Amino acid sequence: MSTYNHTNTPKVDISNVEKIIRQIDASPASKGELQLALSLVDLTTLEGKDGEKRIAELCQKAIQSGTAAVCVYPTLVATAKKHLKDSNKKVASVAGAFPSGQLPLNLRLEEAKFAIEQGADEIDMVISRGRFLEGDYNYVYREIAAFKEVCGKVTLKVILETGELENLDNIRIASDIALHAGADFIKTSTGKININATLPAICVMLQAIKDFYITSGKKCGIKPSGGISDGNTAAQYLRLTETIVGKEWLSPSLFRFGASRLVDNLIAEISGKSNINSEQNGY
């Protein structure tokens, strides 16, 4: 299949989304939830000044703190692999003209191929939001399918950039397109715009994942990314995920947080020395 019929996508029941979110336990995160959240983080640096020293430090931090993976630019994948060689940590790489996606598809695919050749275990790609908002859903379907063909068994995380998709119905359509085109994870954000992960967006994405699992039998993962910087916020996403798709989704194979500053705050909270940095997380 090289096309996607968006008329098969159900309209979002906004009142139901609001009801589900209201019913989430609002109590402070338990120590167990804090430790779980830490184990699900893609520890991330995506700065132009990143280099050998920065990546070495990041990898050491990932090993010591117990995060799931590190996420870096393609040119730094080999460096990350070198510093993680004696660990079980994954190396994820943003590829495909991150964060805008504004390059011809063949060039974007070459970047993904390069990252995989360098040793990336996971690829985080962005959809073409402009084409999506113009209603060219088949283009978005085909680009995701092309990335999945390049990735093969390498995990493909598809970034919807939900903050640019304008409404929950569009988030649901984009989620369905990504899942049917071969995404292994769907992810909210690049962290490079003002609106990042939100509970309503994740609620809609999880409902899409649940429906896709019911019809296909394939379990796909979820990645809230950007703006999550403390344990209580992280716990809300964990609880929402368990409510909609079940506790089995709360493992690194099906759930990740995209974060940079979250890790330090989780470590502080676990140790009882909380020093929450309220600044919005960059990724």
Backbone as CSV, one residue per row, in Angstrom:
resi,resn,N_x,N_y,N_z,CA_x,CA_y,CA_z,C_x,C_y,C_z
1,MET,0.845,-1.203,0.000,0.000,0.000,0.000,0.877,1.248,0.000
2,SER,0.618,2.149,-0.935,1.393,3.391,-1.021,0.527,4.612,-0.794
3,THR,-0.717,4.389,-0.362,-1.620,5.498,-0.083,-2.267,5.281,1.276
4,TYR,-2.839,6.361,1.805,-3.538,6.246,3.086,-4.872,6.968,2.984
5,ASN,-5.943,6.284,3.354,-7.294,6.846,3.313,-7.627,7.431,4.680
6,HIS,-7.504,8.751,4.790,-7.701,9.377,6.094,-9.149,9.350,6.554
7,THR,-10.064,9.036,5.650,-11.469,8.967,6.063,-11.713,7.797,7.012
8,ASN,-10.752,6.873,7.089,-10.877,5.759,8.031,-10.506,6.167,9.451
9,THR,-9.904,7.338,9.597,-9.480,7.808,10.913,-10.666,8.414,11.658
10,PRO,-10.935,7.951,12.872,-12.080,8.508,13.626,-11.827,9.936,14.082
11,LYS,-12.870,10.696,14.195,-12.770,12.045,14.759,-12.452,11.933,16.252
12,VAL,-11.684,12.883,16.745,-11.317,12.879,18.156,-12.483,13.391,19.002
13,ASP,-12.812,12.636,20.030,-13.831,13.054,20.996,-13.114,13.873,22.071
14,ILE,-13.140,15.184,21.919,-12.372,16.058,22.814,-12.851,15.940,24.256
15,SER,-14.138,15.811,24.450,-14.660,15.690,25.816,-14.159,14.410,26.475
16,ASN,-14.023,13.348,25.692,-13.505,12.091,26.245,-12.026,12.216,26.577
17,VAL,-11.277,12.901,25.717,-9.861,13.141,26.001,-9.718,13.914,27.311
18,GLU,-10.520,14.948,27.466,-10.466,15.755,28.682,-10.845,14.921,29.907
19,LYS,-11.831,14.048,29.746,-12.271,13.192,30.852,-11.166,12.237,31.275
20,ILE,-10.500,11.609,30.306,-9.413,10.677,30.613,-8.299,11.385,31.379
21,ILE,-7.955,12.586,30.920,-6.869,13.327,31.565,-7.262,13.755,32.980
22,ARG,-8.522,14.168,33.168,-8.984,14.563,34.502,-8.913,13.403,35.490
23,GLN,-9.075,12.186,34.988,-9.125,11.024,35.857,-7.745,10.469,36.211
24,ILE,-6.696,11.023,35.625,-5.349,10.567,35.973,-5.044,10.932,37.421
25,ASP,-4.462,10.003,38.138,-4.051,10.239,39.521,-3.106,11.439,39.567
26,ALA,-3.465,12.444,40.361,-2.676,13.678,40.430,-1.713,13.698,41.602
27,SER,-1.579,12.583,42.307,-0.676,12.545,43.462,0.773,12.628,43.002
28,PRO,1.681,13.054,43.894,3.097,13.150,43.521,3.655,11.802,43.058
29,ALA,4.647,11.867,42.215,5.278,10.655,41.706,5.900,9.855,42.842
30,SER,5.714,8.549,42.792,6.365,7.672,43.763,7.825,7.485,43.364
31,LYS,8.614,6.973,44.303,10.015,6.711,43.997,10.142,5.687,42.870
32,GLY,9.239,4.719,42.869,9.255,3.724,41.800,8.993,4.339,40.445
33,GLU,8.053,5.275,40.386,7.759,5.950,39.121,8.947,6.807,38.678
34,LEU,9.608,7.454,39.626,10.782,8.262,39.289,11.882,7.385,38.697
35,GLN,12.102,6.241,39.304,13.140,5.329,38.815,12.758,4.756,37.450
36,LEU,11.469,4.448,37.289,10.996,3.954,35.998,11.184,5.009,34.919
37,ALA,10.784,6.235,35.212,10.928,7.319,34.244,12.387,7.479,33.819
38,LEU,13.297,7.409,34.780,14.722,7.548,34.477,15.192,6.470,33.503
39,SER,14.688,5.271,33.671,15.106,4.150,32.819,14.546,4.241,31.405
40,LEU,13.618,5.187,31.184,12.948,5.311,29.880,13.397,6.534,29.087
41,VAL,14.408,7.235,29.589,14.837,8.481,28.948,15.807,8.213,27.798
42,ASP,15.602,8.923,26.696,16.621,9.069,25.651,17.403,10.334,26.013
43,LEU,18.544,10.155,26.652,19.353,11.297,27.084,19.908,11.980,25.841
44,THR,19.587,13.251,25.682,19.714,13.897,24.381,20.589,15.141,24.405
45,THR,21.423,15.278,23.375,22.064,16.562,23.100,22.021,16.794,21.597
46,LEU,21.488,17.938,21.218,21.333,18.275,19.800,21.722,19.733,19.603
47,GLU,22.983,20.001,19.860,23.511,21.358,19.753,24.633,21.407,18.732
48,GLY,24.766,22.549,18.095,25.832,22.709,17.105,27.221,22.604,17.701
49,LYS,27.354,22.860,18.991,28.666,22.813,19.646,29.025,21.415,20.171
50,ASP,28.157,20.432,19.969,28.459,19.080,20.436,29.726,18.542,19.781
51,GLY,30.527,17.864,20.567,31.760,17.260,20.062,32.133,16.061,20.903
52,GLU,33.346,15.558,20.709,33.810,14.338,21.378,33.640,14.414,22.895
53,LYS,34.094,15.500,23.502,34.035,15.615,24.957,32.603,15.602,25.458
54,ARG,31.759,16.358,24.809,30.354,16.428,25.222,29.683,15.061,25.110
55,ILE,29.940,14.342,24.035,29.307,13.038,23.841,29.853,12.021,24.838
56,ALA,31.140,12.077,25.110,31.732,11.172,26.108,31.080,11.382,27.469
57,GLU,30.883,12.644,27.835,30.243,12.956,29.118,28.797,12.468,29.135
58,LEU,28.099,12.672,28.024,26.708,12.248,27.926,26.595,10.734,28.074
59,CYS,27.468,10.011,27.420,27.425,8.549,27.477,27.730,8.043,28.883
60,GLN,28.690,8.658,29.527,29.008,8.274,30.898,27.818,8.534,31.814
61,LYS,27.155,9.644,31.600,25.969,9.978,32.388,24.855,8.965,32.147
62,ALA,24.688,8.551,30.898,23.658,7.561,30.577,23.937,6.242,31.283
63,ILE,25.189,5.833,31.290,25.570,4.573,31.951,25.339,4.670,33.454
64,GLN,25.776,5.751,34.048,25.675,5.904,35.503,24.240,6.074,35.979
65,SER,23.423,6.766,35.196,22.052,7.048,35.624,21.065,5.955,35.226
66,GLY,21.419,5.137,34.239,20.549,4.044,33.832,19.497,4.404,32.818
67,THR,19.746,5.420,31.998,18.777,5.774,30.961,18.770,4.724,29.851
68,ALA,17.751,4.786,29.006,17.586,3.777,27.954,18.556,3.970,26.801
69,ALA,18.832,5.248,26.455,19.595,5.521,25.243,20.177,6.927,25.309
70,VAL,21.059,7.205,24.361,21.475,8.575,24.105,21.022,8.914,22.692
71,CYS,20.741,10.185,22.467,20.280,10.642,21.157,21.162,11.794,20.695
72,VAL,21.755,11.636,19.507,22.730,12.604,19.001,22.521,12.807,17.504
73,TYR,23.247,13.786,16.961,23.240,13.986,15.513,24.007,12.855,14.815
74,PRO,23.727,12.600,13.529,24.359,11.490,12.813,25.889,11.496,12.841
75,THR,26.498,12.674,12.770,27.964,12.734,12.744,28.595,12.305,14.069
76,LEU,27.794,12.196,15.113,28.316,11.838,16.430,27.877,10.442,16.872
77,VAL,27.228,9.714,15.997,26.784,8.356,16.330,27.976,7.450,16.635
78,ALA,28.990,7.459,15.777,30.151,6.591,15.989,30.842,6.913,17.307
79,THR,30.908,8.192,17.644,31.502,8.606,18.920,30.706,8.040,20.086
80,ALA,29.383,8.152,20.002,28.534,7.614,21.063,28.673,6.098,21.163
81,LYS,28.708,5.417,20.035,28.868,3.959,20.059,30.172,3.568,20.734
82,LYS,31.204,4.315,20.473,32.513,4.025,21.075,32.456,4.131,22.593
83,HIS,31.793,5.154,23.073,31.761,5.379,24.518,30.709,4.539,25.237
84,LEU,29.853,3.880,24.469,28.836,3.008,25.068,29.089,1.537,24.780
85,LYS,30.262,1.217,24.256,30.511,-0.129,23.729,30.382,-1.228,24.769
86,ASP,30.647,-0.939,26.021,30.568,-1.958,27.060,29.268,-1.873,27.855
87,SER,28.283,-1.192,27.308,26.990,-1.058,27.982,25.889,-1.604,27.080
88,ASN,24.678,-1.626,27.621,23.521,-2.054,26.821,22.693,-0.864,26.337
89,LYS,23.292,0.328,26.383,22.561,1.532,25.981,22.461,1.630,24.462
90,LYS,21.308,2.076,24.005,21.085,2.276,22.581,21.591,3.653,22.159
91,VAL,21.927,3.766,20.890,22.260,5.062,20.310,21.179,5.414,19.298
92,ALA,20.485,6.501,19.585,19.474,7.023,18.667,20.054,8.234,17.947
93,SER,19.584,8.459,16.737,20.054,9.624,15.981,18.897,10.276,15.252
94,VAL,18.821,11.609,15.367,17.862,12.338,14.543,18.427,12.374,13.122
95,ALA,17.575,12.089,12.149,18.053,12.049,10.764,16.914,12.418,9.833
96,GLY,17.261,13.024,8.720,16.235,13.425,7.763,15.936,14.900,7.837
97,ALA,16.997,15.724,7.936,16.878,17.182,7.992,16.141,17.640,9.249
98,PHE,16.473,17.028,10.367,15.928,17.466,11.657,16.361,18.901,11.930
99,PRO,15.509,19.772,12.477,14.120,19.528,12.896,13.065,19.911,11.860
100,SER,13.450,20.519,10.755,12.451,21.046,9.816,11.945,20.006,8.823
101,GLY,12.821,19.075,8.436,12.472,18.134,7.378,12.477,18.755,5.992
102,GLN,13.019,19.973,5.891,12.937,20.720,4.638,14.137,20.452,3.724
103,LEU,14.208,19.209,3.266,15.162,18.809,2.233,14.473,17.786,1.338
104,PRO,14.926,17.619,0.106,14.354,16.565,-0.734,14.461,15.205,-0.046
105,LEU,13.472,14.367,-0.275,13.399,13.093,0.428,14.643,12.237,0.204
106,ASN,15.193,12.238,-1.002,16.362,11.391,-1.245,17.550,11.797,-0.380
107,LEU,17.708,13.083,-0.136,18.797,13.547,0.722,18.525,13.209,2.184
108,ARG,17.283,13.306,2.578,16.919,12.945,3.950,17.169,11.461,4.200
109,LEU,16.851,10.640,3.222,17.087,9.207,3.366,18.574,8.887,3.425
110,GLU,19.376,9.636,2.676,20.828,9.418,2.721,21.372,9.716,4.110
111,GLU,20.820,10.727,4.766,21.275,11.035,6.130,20.934,9.886,7.075
112,ALA,19.754,9.318,6.925,19.384,8.170,7.753,20.297,6.985,7.480
113,LYS,20.596,6.743,6.199,21.521,5.652,5.850,22.880,5.872,6.494
114,PHE,23.356,7.104,6.461,24.648,7.424,7.059,24.634,7.131,8.552
115,ALA,23.594,7.561,9.240,23.504,7.334,10.686,23.500,5.844,11.014
116,ILE,22.801,5.066,10.201,22.758,3.618,10.419,24.126,2.998,10.150
117,GLU,24.786,3.441,9.107,26.134,2.951,8.809,27.110,3.266,9.940
118,GLN,26.874,4.380,10.617,27.723,4.771,11.739,27.410,3.970,13.003
119,GLY,26.316,3.222,12.977,25.994,2.357,14.101,24.726,2.685,14.852
120,ALA,23.907,3.607,14.350,22.676,3.978,15.067,21.760,2.773,15.230
121,ASP,21.252,2.617,16.447,20.285,1.564,16.743,18.859,2.026,16.471
122,GLU,18.678,3.346,16.476,17.350,3.932,16.328,17.450,5.225,15.524
123,ILE,16.446,5.475,14.710,16.378,6.707,13.918,15.117,7.469,14.299
124,ASP,15.298,8.755,14.625,14.173,9.648,14.897,14.038,10.603,13.711
125,MET,12.982,10.442,12.929,12.773,11.293,11.758,11.550,12.163,11.937
126,VAL,11.520,13.301,11.222,10.380,14.218,11.276,9.543,14.095,10.007
127,ILE,8.237,14.232,10.178,7.385,14.240,8.997,7.421,15.628,8.354
128,SER,6.966,15.700,7.125,6.872,16.980,6.420,5.554,17.652,6.805
129,ARG,5.629,18.523,7.806,4.396,19.131,8.310,3.713,20.019,7.277
130,GLY,4.488,20.698,6.450,3.891,21.525,5.419,3.042,20.707,4.468
131,ARG,3.585,19.585,4.017,2.832,18.715,3.106,1.593,18.156,3.823
132,PHE,1.747,17.792,5.084,0.620,17.273,5.843,-0.497,18.307,5.938
133,LEU,-0.148,19.536,6.306,-1.162,20.574,6.497,-1.805,20.998,5.184
134,GLU,-1.133,20.721,4.067,-1.729,20.953,2.752,-2.655,19.808,2.345
135,GLY,-2.722,18.774,3.182,-3.592,17.645,2.897,-2.952,16.560,2.057
136,ASP,-1.644,16.644,1.849,-0.952,15.641,1.039,-0.543,14.468,1.927
137,TYR,-1.538,13.763,2.430,-1.295,12.673,3.370,-0.527,11.515,2.736
138,ASN,-0.756,11.295,1.459,-0.062,10.191,0.794,1.443,10.442,0.717
139,TYR,1.842,11.711,0.550,3.272,12.022,0.563,3.871,11.670,1.920
140,VAL,3.185,12.064,2.994,3.690,11.784,4.344,3.759,10.279,4.569
141,TYR,2.744,9.565,4.109,2.765,8.104,4.219,3.979,7.526,3.494
142,ARG,4.200,7.983,2.263,5.292,7.424,1.467,6.660,7.761,2.054
143,GLU,6.815,8.973,2.623,8.125,9.320,3.178,8.437,8.469,4.406
144,ILE,7.430,8.227,5.238,7.653,7.380,6.411,7.968,5.955,5.975
145,ALA,7.214,5.452,5.003,7.470,4.100,4.497,8.877,3.988,3.918
146,ALA,9.338,5.052,3.248,10.689,5.037,2.679,11.734,5.013,3.785
147,PHE,11.524,5.770,4.853,12.439,5.731,5.985,12.461,4.344,6.621
148,LYS,11.299,3.730,6.749,11.248,2.397,7.360,11.969,1.381,6.487
149,GLU,11.856,1.539,5.176,12.578,0.627,4.279,14.082,0.765,4.479
150,VAL,14.566,1.993,4.640,15.984,2.230,4.906,16.377,1.653,6.268
151,CYS,15.511,1.824,7.258,15.832,1.386,8.618,15.834,-0.133,8.765
152,GLY,14.957,-0.818,8.059,14.882,-2.262,8.243,14.566,-2.599,9.691
153,LYS,15.486,-3.340,10.330,15.262,-3.734,11.723,15.657,-2.652,12.715
154,VAL,16.262,-1.576,12.236,16.585,-0.446,13.102,15.279,0.255,13.485
155,THR,15.123,0.567,14.759,13.891,1.185,15.255,13.675,2.557,14.626
156,LEU,12.467,2.782,14.115,12.106,4.068,13.525,11.115,4.785,14.430
157,LYS,11.528,5.965,14.925,10.638,6.822,15.696,10.228,7.987,14.792
158,VAL,8.943,8.183,14.639,8.422,9.208,13.744,7.938,10.401,14.566
159,ILE,8.575,11.550,14.347,8.240,12.771,15.079,7.132,13.503,14.321
160,LEU,5.997,13.680,14.982,4.862,14.350,14.342,4.942,15.867,14.449
161,GLU,5.709,16.368,15.394,5.746,17.800,15.740,4.325,18.288,15.980
162,THR,3.721,17.714,17.017,2.306,17.943,17.302,1.965,19.412,17.527
163,GLY,2.921,20.191,18.002,2.671,21.610,18.230,2.430,22.392,16.953
164,GLU,2.757,21.824,15.805,2.514,22.483,14.521,1.300,21.912,13.774
165,LEU,0.676,20.898,14.329,-0.400,20.217,13.598,-1.776,20.825,13.822
166,GLU,-1.855,21.859,14.662,-3.025,22.740,14.769,-4.200,22.218,15.586
167,ASN,-4.486,20.924,15.555,-5.618,20.416,16.332,-5.475,18.916,16.565
168,LEU,-6.300,18.391,17.469,-6.202,16.982,17.845,-6.603,16.048,16.715
169,ASP,-7.537,16.453,15.873,-7.904,15.601,14.741,-6.708,15.395,13.821
170,ASN,-5.941,16.455,13.576,-4.749,16.312,12.748,-3.718,15.413,13.412
171,ILE,-3.589,15.515,14.728,-2.645,14.646,15.443,-3.058,13.187,15.293
172,ARG,-4.357,12.927,15.325,-4.828,11.552,15.152,-4.559,11.056,13.733
173,ILE,-4.822,11.902,12.739,-4.555,11.494,11.356,-3.065,11.212,11.157
174,ALA,-2.225,12.115,11.647,-0.782,11.931,11.495,-0.311,10.671,12.210
175,SER,-0.877,10.391,13.377,-0.527,9.172,14.115,-0.883,7.934,13.301
176,ASP,-2.083,7.916,12.756,-2.523,6.760,11.973,-1.663,6.574,10.723
177,ILE,-1.347,7.662,10.053,-0.482,7.572,8.875,0.851,6.944,9.253
178,ALA,1.466,7.449,10.333,2.776,6.942,10.749,2.716,5.466,11.108
179,LEU,1.711,5.069,11.851,1.601,3.679,12.281,1.404,2.748,11.090
180,HIS,0.538,3.131,10.173,0.285,2.282,9.006,1.460,2.264,8.033
181,ALA,2.282,3.306,8.064,3.432,3.369,7.154,4.656,2.639,7.702
182,GLY,4.599,2.182,8.948,5.698,1.369,9.460,6.446,1.908,10.652
183,ALA,5.968,2.990,11.268,6.644,3.527,12.450,6.685,2.490,13.563
184,ASP,7.807,2.441,14.275,7.910,1.604,15.467,7.507,2.398,16.714
185,PHE,7.729,3.703,16.680,7.315,4.631,17.723,6.696,5.842,17.041
186,ILE,5.767,6.502,17.728,5.383,7.843,17.327,5.748,8.785,18.467
187,LYS,6.215,9.954,18.092,6.846,10.882,19.032,6.244,12.270,18.835
188,THR,6.089,13.003,19.930,5.414,14.291,19.825,6.219,15.351,19.092
189,SER,7.482,15.558,19.506,8.098,16.851,19.211,9.589,16.773,18.927
190,THR,10.069,17.813,18.271,11.520,17.988,18.102,12.127,18.709,19.300
191,GLY,11.301,19.414,20.056,11.808,20.243,21.140,12.337,21.580,20.655
192,LYS,12.153,21.862,19.373,12.702,23.087,18.788,11.645,24.155,18.514
193,ILE,10.405,23.908,18.961,9.373,24.936,18.845,8.783,25.166,20.240
194,ASN,7.870,26.129,20.359,7.366,26.511,21.676,6.428,25.484,22.291
195,ILE,5.670,24.762,21.463,4.710,23.783,21.984,5.287,22.386,21.793
196,ASN,5.519,21.702,22.904,6.109,20.368,22.835,5.094,19.312,23.271
197,ALA,5.499,18.351,24.079,4.570,17.310,24.519,3.457,17.908,25.378
198,THR,2.245,17.427,25.163,1.107,17.771,26.012,0.321,16.503,26.291
199,LEU,-0.389,16.482,27.394,-1.194,15.303,27.718,-2.293,15.042,26.686
200,PRO,-3.015,16.064,26.189,-4.017,15.774,25.159,-3.416,15.154,23.893
201,ALA,-2.264,15.661,23.446,-1.633,15.092,22.256,-1.254,13.631,22.488
202,ILE,-0.654,13.351,23.639,-0.246,11.977,23.938,-1.478,11.083,24.086
203,CYS,-2.546,11.590,24.671,-3.779,10.816,24.798,-4.282,10.365,23.431
204,VAL,-4.321,11.288,22.485,-4.780,10.960,21.132,-3.828,9.973,20.455
205,MET,-2.530,10.171,20.616,-1.548,9.265,20.014,-1.654,7.862,20.604
206,LEU,-1.877,7.779,21.904,-2.040,6.471,22.549,-3.311,5.774,22.079
207,GLN,-4.375,6.524,21.867,-5.602,5.922,21.347,-5.373,5.357,19.944
208,ALA,-4.574,6.057,19.151,-4.228,5.553,17.823,-3.415,4.270,17.927
209,ILE,-2.449,4.259,18.849,-1.618,3.068,19.056,-2.478,1.880,19.493
210,LYS,-3.414,2.138,20.399,-4.296,1.069,20.873,-5.143,0.511,19.735
211,ASP,-5.752,1.386,18.951,-6.583,0.937,17.837,-5.759,0.167,16.814
212,PHE,-4.550,0.651,16.556,-3.685,-0.034,15.584,-3.304,-1.422,16.085
213,TYR,-3.031,-1.537,17.373,-2.697,-2.843,17.949,-3.873,-3.804,17.839
214,ILE,-5.071,-3.297,18.103,-6.264,-4.152,18.032,-6.460,-4.701,16.622
215,THR,-6.221,-3.857,15.612,-6.480,-4.278,14.225,-5.314,-5.010,13.574
216,SER,-4.068,-4.699,14.001,-2.897,-5.274,13.333,-2.138,-6.292,14.176
217,GLY,-2.292,-6.206,15.492,-1.519,-7.071,16.375,-0.118,-6.565,16.644
218,LYS,0.244,-5.408,16.075,1.584,-4.848,16.264,1.576,-3.801,17.378
219,LYS,2.491,-3.968,18.325,2.642,-2.986,19.400,3.635,-1.917,18.966
220,CYS,3.196,-0.679,18.958,4.065,0.438,18.611,4.254,1.328,19.839
221,GLY,5.412,1.971,19.909,5.770,2.737,21.085,5.370,4.197,21.007
222,ILE,5.499,4.855,22.164,5.157,6.269,22.300,6.351,7.002,22.900
223,LYS,6.598,8.242,22.426,7.704,9.031,22.963,7.261,10.478,23.170
224,PRO,6.872,10.823,24.399,6.671,12.236,24.723,8.030,12.924,24.751
225,SER,8.128,14.063,24.117,9.423,14.731,23.998,9.266,16.233,24.099
226,GLY,10.125,16.840,24.920,10.124,18.290,25.047,9.193,18.782,26.136
227,GLY,9.717,19.631,27.014,8.890,20.254,28.029,8.641,19.407,29.259
228,ILE,9.246,18.236,29.346,9.048,17.351,30.504,10.314,17.424,31.353
229,SER,10.254,18.106,32.474,11.484,18.381,33.209,11.439,18.000,34.683
230,ASP,10.366,17.321,35.137,10.317,16.913,36.541,9.555,15.607,36.681
231,GLY,9.739,14.972,37.817,9.167,13.655,38.031,7.661,13.619,38.040
232,ASN,7.016,14.622,38.623,5.556,14.625,38.661,4.959,14.713,37.268
233,THR,5.567,15.530,36.409,5.089,15.621,35.023,5.310,14.298,34.299
234,ALA,6.497,13.719,34.472,6.788,12.431,33.843,5.792,11.373,34.292
235,ALA,5.458,11.381,35.574,4.520,10.384,36.108,3.150,10.505,35.463
236,GLN,2.730,11.716,35.137,1.444,11.899,34.476,1.410,11.181,33.126
237,TYR,2.506,11.251,32.393,2.578,10.564,31.102,2.610,9.048,31.276
238,LEU,3.304,8.583,32.303,3.336,7.148,32.573,1.948,6.634,32.938
239,ARG,1.252,7.378,33.788,-0.083,6.971,34.227,-1.082,7.008,33.079
240,LEU,-0.980,8.019,32.233,-1.872,8.104,31.070,-1.640,6.922,30.142
241,THR,-0.385,6.580,29.925,-0.050,5.459,29.046,-0.598,4.152,29.595
242,GLU,-0.404,3.924,30.894,-0.930,2.695,31.508,-2.446,2.639,31.408
243,THR,-3.111,3.776,31.573,-4.569,3.836,31.512,-5.087,3.417,30.139
244,ILE,-4.421,3.873,29.078,-4.948,3.662,27.726,-4.477,2.352,27.101
245,VAL,-3.196,2.053,27.207,-2.685,0.856,26.516,-2.170,-0.232,27.450
246,GLY,-2.020,0.079,28.729,-1.630,-0.969,29.664,-0.207,-0.849,30.176
247,LYS,0.034,-1.488,31.295,1.323,-1.410,31.978,2.463,-1.982,31.157
248,GLU,2.151,-2.938,30.269,3.207,-3.568,29.473,3.901,-2.563,28.551
249,TRP,3.276,-1.414,28.310,3.900,-0.387,27.475,4.993,0.386,28.226
250,LEU,5.057,0.224,29.537,6.011,0.999,30.331,7.363,0.299,30.407
251,SER,7.965,0.129,29.245,9.291,-0.468,29.130,10.026,0.233,27.994
252,PRO,11.367,0.180,27.969,12.108,0.901,26.923,11.758,0.486,25.501
253,SER,11.225,-0.707,25.325,10.880,-1.151,23.969,9.620,-0.481,23.441
254,LEU,8.827,0.142,24.345,7.566,0.742,23.915,7.327,2.146,24.461
255,PHE,8.232,2.643,25.286,8.049,3.984,25.838,9.406,4.638,26.038
256,ARG,9.498,5.899,25.600,10.691,6.706,25.851,10.268,8.137,26.177
257,PHE,11.088,8.794,26.970,11.013,10.240,27.121,12.155,10.856,26.334
258,GLY,11.866,11.883,25.540,12.927,12.655,24.916,13.267,13.807,25.842
259,ALA,14.472,13.801,26.407,14.760,14.794,27.441,16.248,15.015,27.594
260,SER,16.583,16.198,28.105,17.967,16.489,28.461,18.050,16.835,29.944
261,ARG,17.300,17.833,30.383,17.370,18.244,31.791,16.564,17.354,32.733
262,LEU,15.644,16.550,32.220,14.830,15.697,33.066,15.681,14.768,33.926
263,VAL,16.754,14.247,33.370,17.554,13.255,34.090,18.104,13.812,35.401
264,ASP,18.693,14.988,35.364,19.247,15.576,36.585,18.168,15.760,37.643
265,ASN,16.996,16.198,37.231,15.921,16.419,38.180,15.394,15.110,38.761
266,LEU,15.310,14.073,37.927,14.871,12.770,38.441,15.867,12.224,39.456
267,ILE,17.149,12.335,39.147,18.173,11.856,40.072,18.078,12.592,41.402
268,ALA,17.878,13.902,41.325,17.754,14.694,42.552,16.516,14.300,43.346
269,GLU,15.413,14.080,42.655,14.182,13.703,43.341,14.294,12.320,43.976
270,ILE,14.913,11.386,43.272,15.095,10.037,43.810,15.957,10.064,45.071
271,SER,16.960,10.906,45.061,17.864,10.997,46.205,17.309,11.850,47.337
272,GLY,16.165,12.494,47.078,15.565,13.350,48.092,16.184,14.734,48.146
273,LYS,16.961,15.070,47.137,17.621,16.375,47.092,17.095,17.169,45.906
274,SER,15.791,17.221,45.806,15.156,17.832,44.643,15.577,19.275,44.459
275,ASN,15.994,19.562,43.213,16.380,20.923,42.840,15.856,21.163,41.445
276,ILE,14.529,21.201,41.350,13.876,21.184,40.049,14.229,22.425,39.238
277,ASN,14.692,22.153,38.035,14.935,23.219,37.069,13.645,23.406,36.286
278,SER,12.979,24.518,36.528,11.664,24.736,35.904,11.748,25.206,34.477
279,GLU,12.958,25.488,33.993,13.110,25.925,32.599,12.650,24.832,31.668
280,GLN,11.949,25.189,30.643,11.414,24.201,29.722,12.519,23.390,29.092
281,ASN,12.267,22.086,29.059,13.243,21.168,28.483,13.387,21.412,26.990
282,GLY,14.600,21.449,26.484,14.824,21.735,25.087,14.488,20.598,24.165
283,TYR,14.442,19.372,24.693,14.175,18.233,23.807,13.594,17.087,24.608
